[in-house]
Amino acid sequence: MRKTIFALLAVMTALSLWANHPWLTRVFEYRPAPGQFVNTLPVARVGEPVDSVLSRCRVSLCGRIDTITQSIHGQLVTTIDTVWAGGMVTLGGYGGYVVVGFDHPVVNMHTWDFDIVGNAFVSEQSSQGGSSEPGIVMVGVDMDGDGVPSDGDKWYELAGSEYNHPKTQHDYEITYYRPDENKPPTPSTVDPDVIDTTYIYWTSNDVNPDSVNGYMSRNRYHMQPYWPLWQQGEETLTFSGAKLRCNAVDLGNNNGNSYYVQYFFDWGYADNLPSNPYHLPDVEGFNPGFKIDWAVDEQGRHVNLTHIDFIKIYNAVNLYCGWIGETSTEVAGAVDFHPDAVMPATLTGDVNGDGEVTVSDVNAVIGMILDGSSLPSADVNGDGEVNISDINALIALILQ
């Protein structure tokens, strides 16, 4: 008993000295689009509240603190370490998303700042592709300081390699329509694994006339409902964002059957390249992580962020790959490469980040007011808004 008490005291002492957790600790929102892994990653039940689903997401995505006891030179030594959860959640078809966070702000170190773990892998047929189900990454700043994503917060896209590609659609929107689970299926005439080619109808504003509507098919490997069970009361689900170009090619050489290879984009997307969550050096072909310096505003302009508070990942492609099913981004966690980094001191009024408070900062705020954009640093008076009062505050700082 005494040994147990001492062990517990040792653990509690170690925990009290624990710094920031490198793995995710919070899941704020989970809203998948329909998909073949929905209701299984994580498991969901009809009629249960969304909080129950969120709780399972946390178990799958958030790291945990484990005690490890081992014998060292004949003595039992207990150490404490953070452990990657190793679970996974699906985002379903295009637009499905999850919003997560750490127990601390992720500081912009102007290098590889964090990574998002997925299940991408390299194909035996091509080193340039395999399973690549890219998700766009958004980063959020907690403008009102309430610790949760809310209407007053600012979000920025991490502009990956496809951001300026001519086939990237930045104002894409899709609506899925809840299926009748009892309707007669429409089996594929060419692929016996696809048992219903008219399962879930969708419409979109795609610029390609041949892609403005269609169906998400159902395959025989996943027979559960693809519509989120906790959203059975919703007749439609609508998602919007940027849509990336098709990255899948059917090589058709799998014993005469379809064999899809999803080719990797160069950088900047979740579940696009194989993950390297422990940031091991010289791991060729793996995703090295994400940089906060990639952040852009709604107009595509680079923004200087000292840190981020929230991360949103959403499926950025609308693809169906035969018996493989829809391309669905999967997320298996995230890690901050510098969890104990110290937030740099900021100079009040230095809106453009050049280290000085000058007329150029006034011009920057005026430009933001005119085009409706903003940066955290532009809220000079700290009232949560960017308006003429911030210009007055800047002028006062310059004149003092």
Summary of the structure (lengths in Angstrom):
residues: 400
radius of gyration: 23.7
end to end distance: 66.3
largest distance: 77.1
contacts: 1225
relative contact order: 0.20
helix: 17%
strand: 31%
